[in-house]
Amino acid sequence: MAIDIEDTTHAVEAAAVMGLLPARPRVLALGEPTHGEDTLLDVRNDLFRQLVEKEGYRTIAIESGCLAGLIVDDHITSGEGSLDEVMEHGFTHGFGASAANRELVRWMRAYNDGRPASEQLRFAGFDGPLEITGAESPRQALTALHAYLAAGVDADLLPCTAEALDRLLGPDGSWTEPAAMRDPTRSVGRSAAATELRLLADDLVALLDERTPHLITLTSREEWHRARLYGRTATGLLRYHFWMADTSPSRMARLVGLRGRMMADNVLALAERGPVLVFAHNGHLQRNKSTMTLGDLRLEWWSAGALVSAHLGERYAFLAMALGTIPHQGVDTPPQDTVEGLLYAQPEDRHLVDAPRLAAALADTRPAHRVSPWFGYSPLDPTHLADSDGIVFVKHVPRSPSGGPGA
């Protein structure tokens, strides 16, 4: 494609990102097209540092478990735990092995050192407590929510005792049974105990909402926000387990859709508190409908980004990331008739592209879809370029010394 796109490209800097947008968005999301590559996370770290220092963002949320992320947040705000412990227990999906994630945590802790709480950075995982093999037990979220309420309201207002909750939860292994992901009959999500737990969780969340003025005064707004997270997670997990036990053709579509909703709910809750920087796979942050094929089954659902965008409108911005080569994964120079091929021909190793202007420049052409020989890399969809506000293009991705498989 002989198209001049020089006027659509910029350096990957905070000022250039803000120049693409009508105003500072409440949620600014940066996607990645593959997991486990520290080169891409280094780009994220550099851009997020600039956005924190120059644009006033104070929360960084990444695609990792929301409950585990509390360990990271406690470390960067109060120094609780060693860095090694935080990387081991504060990340899910294997992301704690990443050197770039380790550097992000180290930098956030150093940034907060000596600053008042109102000026500190906060960290959040915004994924549910989910892995490819299934979902966690709702025990941690449910018992933490119950304990918070038990300390702040009269006992007769609680829908159950802690002992009754423990009895209904039973052994955690029954919830985390790996075979349940493929065999719904192995799931406990529709057992009598699980059904009762869903009702109790709903009552506990309702009580939390009803008593908000009292609880915020009695404890703190921070503890109340954390209790809300426990409530969202408990109800979300129980709903997810319910659909794991489903035997209809809708089962998998519901599961991926529920994960997207849990992600979106967490991002929206963070956005209530202030401007948020979000990082995850492009597929979780895109505005257009997500699709996936599992054997003969085609799934369609709305991702977290699509849901957040629907709620926030222009207060949500999305930068997709694309790349040229990943030699160690067999991803070679992109064909010239693809969008990646066009961007690869530019002289810079990294650049920011005005996606709507690029889409307009390509309106009279039909860029080919790039086909990746490696399942772990998701190329750009040329038909949805204008659905992102920008593209961060990285020409070469060398092998990372660390990283995890992701989900």
DARA-V481991 format. One record per residue. N is the residue number from 0. SS is DSSP state (~ for helix, > for strand, _ for the rest). D_LAST is the distance of its C-alpha to the last C-alpha in Angstrom with 2 decimals. Layout:
N,SS,D_LAST + N,SS,D_LAST
This chain:
0,_,34.31 + 1,_,37.08 + 2,_,35.97 + 3,_,36.67 + 4,_,33.72 + 5,~,34.90 + 6,~,35.69 + 7,~,32.14 + 8,>,30.61 + 9,>,30.68 + 10,_,29.69 + 11,_,26.31 + 12,_,28.03 + 13,~,28.03 + 14,~,31.39 + 15,~,30.28 + 16,~,27.26 + 17,~,29.67 + 18,~,32.08 + 19,_,29.84 + 20,_,29.71 + 21,_,32.64 + 22,_,31.97 + 23,_,29.52 + 24,_,26.67 + 25,_,25.71 + 26,>,22.01 + 27,>,21.22 + 28,>,17.66 + 29,>,16.51 + 30,>,13.62 + 31,>,12.25 + 32,_,11.97 + 33,_,9.76 + 34,_,7.92 + 35,_,10.11 + 36,_,13.43 + 37,~,15.76 + 38,~,18.19 + 39,~,16.15 + 40,~,15.65 + 41,~,19.39 + 42,~,20.15 + 43,~,18.29 + 44,~,20.23 + 45,~,23.49 + 46,~,23.21 + 47,~,22.17 + 48,~,25.08 + 49,~,27.43 + 50,~,26.33 + 51,~,26.85 + 52,~,30.17 + 53,~,31.58 + 54,~,30.16 + 55,_,29.93 + 56,_,26.27 + 57,_,25.83 + 58,>,22.28 + 59,>,19.04 + 60,>,15.86 + 61,>,12.36 + 62,>,8.80 + 63,>,9.20 + 64,>,11.00 + 65,_,14.34 + 66,_,16.52 + 67,_,15.45 + 68,~,16.02 + 69,~,19.61 + 70,~,20.24 + 71,~,19.51 + 72,~,21.66 + 73,~,24.45 + 74,~,24.50 + 75,~,24.82 + 76,~,27.36 + 77,~,29.47 + 78,_,28.63 + 79,_,27.62 + 80,_,26.20 + 81,_,25.98 + 82,~,23.41 + 83,~,22.38 + 84,~,21.95 + 85,~,19.96 + 86,~,17.45 + 87,~,17.20 + 88,~,17.00 + 89,_,16.02 + 90,_,12.35 + 91,_,9.36 + 92,_,6.17 + 93,_,9.05 + 94,~,9.83 + 95,~,13.35 + 96,~,14.33 + 97,_,14.42 + 98,~,18.07 + 99,~,17.52 + 100,~,15.83 + 101,~,18.76 + 102,~,21.16 + 103,~,19.91 + 104,~,20.59 + 105,~,23.87 + 106,~,25.00 + 107,~,24.32 + 108,~,26.31 + 109,~,29.07 + 110,~,29.23 + 111,~,29.79 + 112,_,32.37 + 113,_,35.70 + 114,_,34.57 + 115,_,35.43 + 116,~,32.71 + 117,~,33.21 + 118,~,32.28 + 119,_,29.36 + 120,_,25.78 + 121,>,23.24 + 122,>,19.58 + 123,>,17.07 + 124,>,13.51 + 125,>,13.17 + 126,>,10.18 + 127,_,11.60 + 128,_,11.77 + 129,>,9.10 + 130,>,6.88 + 131,_,6.32 + 132,_,9.95 + 133,>,11.30 + 134,>,12.57 + 135,_,14.79 + 136,_,18.52 + 137,_,20.04 + 138,~,22.59 + 139,~,21.75 + 140,~,21.61 + 141,~,24.61 + 142,~,26.81 + 143,~,26.26 + 144,~,27.19 + 145,~,30.16 + 146,~,31.35 + 147,~,31.32 + 148,~,33.38 + 149,~,35.63 + 150,_,36.68 + 151,_,37.59 + 152,_,39.10 + 153,_,41.78 + 154,~,40.72 + 155,~,42.25 + 156,~,39.82 + 157,_,36.77 + 158,_,35.86 + 159,_,35.49 + 160,_,35.96 + 161,~,33.39 + 162,~,34.78 + 163,~,34.31 + 164,~,30.70 + 165,~,30.11 + 166,~,31.93 + 167,~,29.93 + 168,~,26.55 + 169,_,27.70 + 170,_,25.75 + 171,~,22.06 + 172,~,21.40 + 173,~,22.34 + 174,~,19.52 + 175,_,16.78 + 176,_,18.17 + 177,~,15.45 + 178,~,17.74 + 179,~,17.60 + 180,~,14.40 + 181,_,16.56 + 182,_,19.94 + 183,~,20.72 + 184,~,23.95 + 185,~,22.26 + 186,_,20.95 + 187,_,23.26 + 188,_,22.13 + 189,_,25.50 + 190,_,27.79 + 191,~,30.78 + 192,~,29.41 + 193,~,26.10 + 194,~,28.23 + 195,~,30.46 + 196,~,27.64 + 197,~,26.40 + 198,~,29.97 + 199,~,30.34 + 200,~,27.16 + 201,~,28.49 + 202,~,31.85 + 203,~,30.51 + 204,~,28.68 + 205,~,31.89 + 206,~,33.96 + 207,~,31.86 + 208,~,32.45 + 209,~,36.12 + 210,_,36.88 + 211,~,35.09 + 212,~,38.34 + 213,~,39.47 + 214,~,36.19 + 215,~,35.63 + 216,~,39.19 + 217,~,39.05 + 218,_,35.82 + 219,_,34.27 + 220,~,32.23 + 221,~,29.41 + 222,~,29.45 + 223,~,29.66 + 224,~,26.55 + 225,~,24.67 + 226,~,26.22 + 227,~,25.05 + 228,~,21.44 + 229,~,22.13 + 230,~,23.65 + 231,~,20.85 + 232,~,18.35 + 233,~,20.82 + 234,~,21.66 + 235,~,18.13 + 236,~,17.09 + 237,~,20.35 + 238,~,19.92 + 239,~,16.48 + 240,~,18.17 + 241,~,21.09 + 242,~,19.23 + 243,~,17.58 + 244,_,21.27 + 245,_,22.18 + 246,_,23.60 + 247,_,24.10 + 248,_,22.57 + 249,_,21.00 + 250,~,18.70 + 251,~,15.34 + 252,~,16.23 + 253,~,17.05 + 254,~,13.85 + 255,~,11.66 + 256,~,14.62 + 257,~,14.88 + 258,~,11.44 + 259,~,12.58 + 260,~,15.87 + 261,~,14.84 + 262,~,13.17 + 263,~,16.36 + 264,~,18.69 + 265,~,17.51 + 266,~,17.95 + 267,~,21.29 + 268,~,22.45 + 269,~,21.88 + 270,~,23.69 + 271,~,26.62 + 272,~,27.19 + 273,_,27.16 + 274,_,25.56 + 275,>,21.83 + 276,>,19.75 + 277,>,16.10 + 278,>,13.36 + 279,>,9.92 + 280,>,8.79 + 281,~,12.01 + 282,~,10.87 + 283,~,10.48 + 284,~,13.81 + 285,_,16.03 + 286,_,19.20 + 287,_,19.58 + 288,_,18.36 + 289,>,15.00 + 290,>,15.35 + 291,>,13.68 + 292,>,15.66 + 293,>,15.16 + 294,_,18.36 + 295,_,21.15 + 296,>,19.26 + 297,>,18.55 + 298,>,16.53 + 299,>,17.38 + 300,>,16.45 + 301,_,16.83 + 302,_,13.94 + 303,~,14.34 + 304,~,16.17 + 305,~,18.46 + 306,~,19.34 + 307,~,20.05 + 308,~,22.01 + 309,~,24.01 + 310,~,24.97 + 311,~,25.75 + 312,~,27.04 + 313,~,28.04 + 314,~,26.85 + 315,>,23.27 + 316,>,22.66 + 317,>,19.79 + 318,>,19.70 + 319,>,17.51 + 320,>,16.97 + 321,>,18.04 + 322,>,19.17 + 323,>,21.85 + 324,>,21.22 + 325,>,18.81 + 326,~,21.52 + 327,~,19.78 + 328,~,17.32 + 329,_,20.29 + 330,>,19.73 + 331,_,23.35 + 332,_,25.50 + 333,_,24.69 + 334,_,27.54 + 335,_,30.07 + 336,_,29.92 + 337,>,26.33 + 338,~,25.44 + 339,~,23.66 + 340,~,26.87 + 341,~,28.99 + 342,~,27.10 + 343,~,27.08 + 344,_,30.88 + 345,_,31.26 + 346,_,32.63 + 347,_,30.24 + 348,_,27.27 + 349,>,25.41 + 350,>,26.50 + 351,>,25.83 + 352,>,26.73 + 353,_,28.26 + 354,~,26.16 + 355,~,28.74 + 356,~,31.55 + 357,~,29.80 + 358,~,29.27 + 359,~,32.96 + 360,~,34.03 + 361,_,32.29 + 362,_,33.65 + 363,_,36.28 + 364,_,34.05 + 365,_,31.27 + 366,_,28.65 + 367,>,26.97 + 368,_,23.30 + 369,_,21.86 + 370,_,20.45 + 371,_,17.96 + 372,_,18.79 + 373,_,15.30 + 374,_,12.48 + 375,_,10.00 + 376,_,12.24 + 377,_,12.97 + 378,_,16.66 + 379,_,18.52 + 380,_,20.07 + 381,~,23.75 + 382,~,24.75 + 383,~,22.77 + 384,~,23.73 + 385,~,25.86 + 386,~,23.11 + 387,_,21.90 + 388,_,24.37 + 389,>,23.75 + 390,>,21.92 + 391,>,21.30 + 392,>,21.94 + 393,>,21.48 + 394,>,23.66 + 395,>,22.58 + 396,_,19.54 + 397,_,20.87 + 398,_,19.11 + 399,_,17.64 + 400,_,19.29 + 401,_,16.17 + 402,_,12.45 + 403,_,9.35 + 404,_,6.79 + 405,_,3.78 + 406,_,0.00
